[in-house]
């Protein structure tokens, strides 16, 4: 591939393009997680106005989007009803500006959901 240079190194064990995709996912996750502190449930569910966004709802949306694009769209799998419920897939309608109030759980709860989906992403790709 010549003298290609990347800001990140591809994850080992994958073809170059997939390794770069996954390394980019991992790096961007590392960056935004570095901006969050260990927030409690009230902070995670706080909305500036009714049906407004919240940190918790945004994290659930991120989790759903990754599962959708990697598993459902790309691999033709169906996201389980349990996971859709956990990610509030049918209640968060970001295109309509409707952000349901997420569970009043600490940040670790949301990371657990995100981490389980990321683990499947790394395995699936």
trRosetta pair geometry for C-beta under 8 A, 3 or more apart (Angstrom, degrees):
i j d omega theta_ij theta_ji phi_ij phi_ji
1 4 5.0 -39 139 6 111 126
1 16 6.9 126 -60 -115 155 167
6 9 6.6 140 82 -88 120 33
6 10 7.2 78 51 -38 166 75
6 20 6.6 -126 -130 -120 154 110
7 27 8.0 131 110 172 103 168
8 20 7.3 129 84 -141 104 68
8 23 4.5 169 135 143 128 121
8 24 6.3 170 47 -77 151 58
8 27 5.1 -107 -93 -46 146 152
9 23 6.3 -152 83 -135 44 156
10 14 6.7 -130 165 71 108 102
10 16 5.6 -103 -83 -145 167 54
10 18 7.9 79 -162 81 114 52
10 19 2.9 61 176 121 106 119
10 20 4.8 -50 -98 -57 93 62
10 22 7.8 71 -163 54 68 91
10 23 5.4 -136 -128 -15 31 138
11 14 5.5 45 82 17 93 124
11 18 8.0 -69 55 120 103 75
11 19 4.5 -151 49 -149 63 78
11 22 4.6 -49 10 92 137 120
11 23 4.9 -174 -34 -61 80 87
11 26 7.1 103 -68 0 120 143
11 122 7.8 -103 152 -135 168 101
12 19 7.0 52 -69 -130 16 130
13 19 7.5 139 60 -95 52 108
14 18 4.1 -119 170 96 120 107
14 19 3.9 163 76 -65 109 79
14 22 6.3 114 6 18 169 136
14 125 6.7 12 -127 124 133 103
15 18 4.9 75 59 19 81 107
15 19 6.7 -155 87 -11 33 94
16 19 5.7 -62 -143 38 24 112
16 20 6.3 22 161 -18 64 106
17 20 5.9 -55 -150 35 28 109
17 21 6.5 31 152 -20 63 105
18 21 5.5 -50 -148 35 35 114
18 22 6.2 27 157 -13 67 107
18 125 5.2 168 -163 163 117 113
19 22 6.0 -58 -144 42 28 106
19 23 6.0 29 156 -19 64 110
20 23 5.6 -54 -140 39 30 110
20 24 6.2 34 157 -22 64 106
21 24 5.8 -59 -154 34 26 111
21 25 6.6 27 151 -18 63 104
21 125 7.1 -145 87 -155 124 156
22 25 5.5 -48 -149 34 36 114
22 26 6.3 34 153 -17 66 106
22 121 7.3 162 -118 133 95 104
22 122 6.2 94 -147 -109 131 75
22 125 6.0 -175 -66 79 119 153
23 26 5.6 -54 -146 39 32 111
23 27 6.1 30 155 -19 67 109
24 27 5.8 -55 -141 39 29 109
24 28 6.2 24 162 -15 65 107
25 28 6.2 -60 -145 39 24 104
25 29 6.3 24 156 -18 62 110
25 66 7.6 98 -145 -126 128 123
25 118 7.3 171 143 -133 124 101
25 121 7.0 -108 141 131 167 149
26 29 5.8 -58 -149 37 27 112
26 30 6.4 31 152 -22 63 106
26 118 7.9 108 -91 -166 73 129
27 30 5.5 -51 -148 33 32 114
27 31 6.5 34 153 -21 64 103
28 31 5.5 -50 -150 32 35 114
28 32 6.6 19 160 -7 68 103
29 32 6.5 -61 -145 42 29 95
29 33 6.0 27 159 -17 66 113
29 114 7.6 159 -142 161 125 129
29 118 7.1 29 -85 -101 168 146
30 33 6.0 -61 -142 41 24 109
30 34 6.4 33 155 -29 61 107
31 34 5.8 -58 -158 26 28 115
31 35 7.4 23 149 -18 60 103
32 35 5.5 -50 -159 27 45 114
32 36 7.1 37 149 -17 69 102
33 36 5.8 -59 -152 34 42 107
33 111 7.7 75 -124 -108 122 112
36 39 6.7 -73 -177 -11 98 111
36 55 7.3 128 -121 -164 120 135
36 107 6.3 157 149 -137 127 143
37 107 7.8 -170 102 -30 41 160
38 106 7.1 5 177 -177 79 114
38 107 5.6 -139 -146 37 46 133
38 108 7.6 16 -144 -40 92 91
39 43 3.9 -119 -171 92 110 133
39 44 5.4 138 113 -56 120 81
39 55 6.6 47 64 86 167 156
39 106 6.7 169 94 -155 54 65
39 107 4.7 99 45 -48 79 110
40 43 5.3 96 55 12 66 103
40 44 7.1 -130 104 -6 33 94
40 106 5.5 -43 -132 -102 41 85
41 44 5.6 -57 -143 37 32 111
41 45 6.2 12 165 -5 68 113
41 103 7.3 -68 -145 135 107 69
41 104 3.5 71 162 164 117 71
41 105 5.1 46 -107 -41 99 8
41 106 5.7 -59 -51 -55 70 52
42 45 6.3 -70 -145 46 26 98
42 46 6.3 47 154 -52 65 97
42 104 6.2 23 -71 -151 45 110
43 46 5.7 -34 -147 -2 31 119
43 55 6.9 -2 139 34 79 136
44 54 6.7 78 155 150 45 113
44 55 5.3 -96 -136 79 54 104
44 56 3.8 77 162 -57 92 110
44 59 7.9 -47 -154 22 105 133
44 102 6.5 -80 138 86 96 123
44 103 7.9 -6 107 88 126 60
44 104 6.9 146 67 -140 101 43
44 105 6.4 -54 73 69 154 54
44 106 6.8 161 -21 -139 138 20
44 107 6.3 -177 -79 -73 122 60
44 109 7.8 94 161 55 177 113
44 110 6.7 -172 -147 -28 137 133
45 54 5.6 7 -162 174 25 160
45 56 5.4 -9 -77 19 52 144
45 101 5.6 46 -167 -173 102 87
45 102 5.4 -143 -105 65 78 76
45 103 7.1 -113 -79 105 118 22
45 104 4.7 -52 -14 -92 146 71
46 54 5.7 151 72 -132 43 108
46 55 7.6 31 50 11 85 94
47 50 7.0 82 114 -106 134 19
47 51 7.4 137 176 50 151 11
47 52 4.2 142 -178 65 98 93
47 53 6.8 156 -131 74 84 27
47 54 4.8 -68 -77 -62 74 104
47 57 7.9 38 -88 0 104 135
47 99 6.8 171 -120 92 122 114
47 101 6.4 -93 -23 -99 132 83
48 52 4.9 -94 54 125 73 162
48 53 7.6 9 19 57 98 72
49 52 4.2 99 56 -41 71 132
51 97 7.1 71 131 130 112 76
51 98 5.0 -50 -170 -135 118 64
51 99 6.0 124 173 44 54 61
51 100 7.6 -14 -129 -81 67 34
52 99 5.8 -22 131 50 21 121
53 57 5.9 -147 -155 75 57 123
53 58 5.8 44 -172 -55 109 102
53 99 4.5 133 -93 -32 44 171
54 57 4.6 89 51 9 85 102
54 58 6.9 -152 85 -6 42 86
54 99 6.3 167 7 140 77 130
54 101 7.0 57 -3 -131 149 54
54 102 6.0 -143 79 15 129 107
55 58 5.9 -58 -149 37 29 110
55 59 6.4 27 155 -17 65 107
56 59 5.8 -58 -149 37 30 108
56 60 6.4 28 154 -17 66 105
56 102 3.4 -148 121 70 121 147
56 103 6.9 -145 180 55 146 57
56 105 7.3 119 -126 52 133 81
56 110 6.0 -143 -132 -75 70 135
57 60 5.6 -53 -147 37 34 111
57 61 6.3 37 152 -21 65 105
57 88 7.0 -66 -130 73 79 148
57 92 5.7 160 -168 -108 101 125
57 99 4.4 99 138 -175 161 106
57 100 6.4 161 -115 64 123 60
57 101 7.5 -85 -61 -129 119 17
57 102 4.7 -159 -64 -37 67 113
58 61 5.5 -53 -149 36 32 114
58 62 6.4 38 151 -22 65 102
58 99 7.8 -11 -55 -139 67 135
59 62 5.5 -47 -147 32 35 114
59 63 6.5 38 152 -20 63 102
59 102 7.9 52 53 -117 93 171
59 110 4.2 38 119 -177 149 134
59 113 7.6 110 138 70 102 119
59 114 6.4 -74 -178 -54 98 124
60 63 5.6 -52 -152 34 34 114
60 64 6.4 32 152 -17 66 105
60 86 7.7 -157 -138 133 108 62
60 87 4.8 155 -177 -156 90 58
60 88 5.2 39 145 32 150 105
60 92 6.5 162 97 -27 115 154
60 102 5.8 177 -14 -112 137 128
60 110 6.9 -94 -57 -131 70 100
60 113 7.0 -3 -110 109 68 156
61 64 5.7 -54 -146 38 32 110
61 65 6.2 33 156 -22 66 107
61 87 7.5 126 -80 178 27 97
61 92 5.4 -132 -80 140 99 152
61 94 6.0 71 -133 -47 147 135
62 65 5.9 -55 -145 35 28 111
62 66 6.5 27 158 -16 63 105
62 114 6.7 8 100 -109 109 113
63 66 6.2 -59 -153 36 28 107
63 67 6.4 22 155 -13 64 109
63 87 5.2 -142 92 -114 111 114
63 110 7.8 -144 -36 -169 132 77
63 113 5.0 -13 -119 132 163 106
63 114 5.0 -114 -88 -90 102 65
63 117 5.1 147 -159 6 84 154
64 67 5.8 -61 -148 41 32 108
64 68 5.9 32 156 -22 69 109
64 79 7.7 64 -144 -164 76 168
64 84 7.5 72 -121 -124 112 56
64 87 4.0 137 -66 160 101 143
64 88 7.8 -99 -45 62 139 59
64 89 5.2 156 -131 -95 142 89
64 92 7.6 168 20 62 153 131
65 68 5.7 -53 -142 36 28 112
65 69 6.2 16 165 -10 65 109
66 69 6.4 -61 -140 41 25 99
66 70 6.0 3 171 1 64 116
66 114 7.9 77 31 -144 146 74
66 117 5.4 110 91 140 120 128
66 118 7.1 -15 146 -79 156 65
66 121 6.1 -53 166 -68 112 139
67 70 6.6 -68 -136 49 20 95
67 71 5.2 -24 -174 25 62 124
67 72 6.9 53 137 -10 71 101
67 79 5.3 83 141 -106 123 126
67 83 6.7 -159 -167 149 169 137
67 87 7.3 -132 27 -51 139 163
67 117 4.9 -85 -64 -141 98 123
67 120 7.4 37 -113 77 85 135
67 121 8.0 -111 -90 -63 50 97
68 71 7.1 -58 -105 53 8 84
68 72 4.9 -38 -149 39 51 123
68 73 6.0 50 150 -17 70 104
68 79 6.7 -46 -84 -36 63 141
69 72 7.5 2 -36 53 12 82
69 73 5.0 -27 -135 38 40 131
69 74 6.4 43 157 -18 56 106
70 73 7.6 53 9 50 12 88
70 74 5.5 -39 -153 35 30 129
70 75 6.8 14 149 -4 57 112
70 120 7.7 141 104 111 133 93
70 121 4.9 -10 156 -119 175 91
70 124 6.1 115 155 83 112 140
70 125 6.9 -67 -153 -58 117 99
71 74 7.1 25 -20 52 7 88
71 75 5.3 -48 -150 47 38 119
71 77 4.5 -58 172 59 90 121
71 79 6.4 107 93 -74 130 84
71 120 6.7 1 -72 134 127 126
71 121 7.7 -97 -45 -88 91 67
71 124 6.3 -105 -92 -114 79 173
72 75 7.3 1 -34 56 8 77
72 76 7.3 33 -166 -127 37 11
72 77 5.8 -91 -87 72 47 66
72 78 6.6 60 -112 -112 95 30
72 79 5.6 -49 -58 -26 121 95
75 124 6.0 -74 -57 -178 158 126
79 83 5.3 -107 176 82 93 123
79 84 5.6 113 117 -59 112 91
79 89 7.5 133 104 -68 142 159
80 83 4.6 91 61 9 89 99
80 84 6.9 -150 96 -5 46 85
81 84 5.5 -52 -145 37 34 114
81 85 6.3 36 154 -21 65 104
82 85 5.8 -55 -151 35 29 111
82 86 6.4 28 151 -19 64 107
83 86 5.4 -51 -143 37 36 113
83 87 6.1 21 159 -6 69 109
83 117 7.9 120 -158 -83 129 103
84 87 6.1 -63 -142 48 27 100
84 89 4.0 -61 -159 21 81 136
84 90 6.7 51 160 -18 110 93
85 88 7.3 25 -177 -77 32 40
85 89 7.6 -53 -54 20 23 93
86 113 6.0 -174 146 -120 120 125
87 92 7.8 -84 144 22 73 130
87 113 6.8 155 -81 178 79 136
88 91 4.4 -63 -175 53 94 110
88 92 4.9 82 115 -18 104 103
88 100 5.3 -143 -178 62 136 133
88 102 6.4 -116 -16 -106 153 79
89 92 6.9 -61 -131 41 16 94
91 98 7.9 -118 165 131 54 107
91 100 3.6 9 144 -35 115 154
92 98 7.2 -180 -152 104 34 75
92 99 5.8 19 -133 -131 86 55
92 100 5.4 -98 -68 17 66 95
93 96 4.2 -2 129 37 115 112
93 97 7.7 -12 101 45 84 31
93 98 4.1 23 56 58 99 109
94 97 7.3 40 -167 -79 37 25
94 98 7.6 -113 -70 55 23 55
94 99 6.8 45 -93 -79 70 86
102 105 7.7 -83 137 28 99 91
102 110 8.0 32 158 -86 149 114
103 109 6.9 -96 91 135 124 152
105 108 7.9 -104 152 66 97 69
105 109 3.5 -17 140 25 131 165
105 110 7.0 151 92 -36 109 77
106 109 5.7 121 63 -4 58 97
107 110 5.8 -60 -160 38 45 109
107 111 6.2 44 147 -21 75 106
108 111 5.4 -53 -144 38 35 114
108 112 6.4 45 154 -28 65 100
109 112 5.8 -52 -156 26 28 114
109 113 7.1 25 149 -14 61 102
110 113 5.8 -52 -156 34 38 111
110 114 6.3 33 150 -14 68 108
111 114 5.5 -57 -143 44 35 111
111 115 5.8 36 158 -23 69 109
112 115 5.8 -53 -140 37 25 111
112 116 6.5 26 159 -20 61 105
113 116 6.1 -57 -151 32 27 108
113 117 6.7 20 155 -11 62 107
114 117 6.0 -62 -153 40 31 107
114 118 6.1 29 153 -19 68 109
115 118 5.6 -53 -141 38 32 111
115 119 6.3 39 156 -25 65 102
116 119 5.8 -47 -149 30 31 114
116 120 6.9 30 151 -15 60 103
117 120 5.7 -55 -154 37 36 110
117 121 6.4 41 147 -24 67 103
118 121 5.3 -48 -148 32 37 117
118 122 6.4 36 155 -18 67 102
119 122 5.9 -53 -149 36 31 109
119 123 6.4 26 153 -14 63 110
120 123 5.6 -59 -146 43 33 110
120 124 5.7 30 158 -22 70 112
121 124 5.9 -58 -138 38 25 108
121 125 6.2 15 167 -14 64 109
122 125 6.5 -55 -138 36 22 102
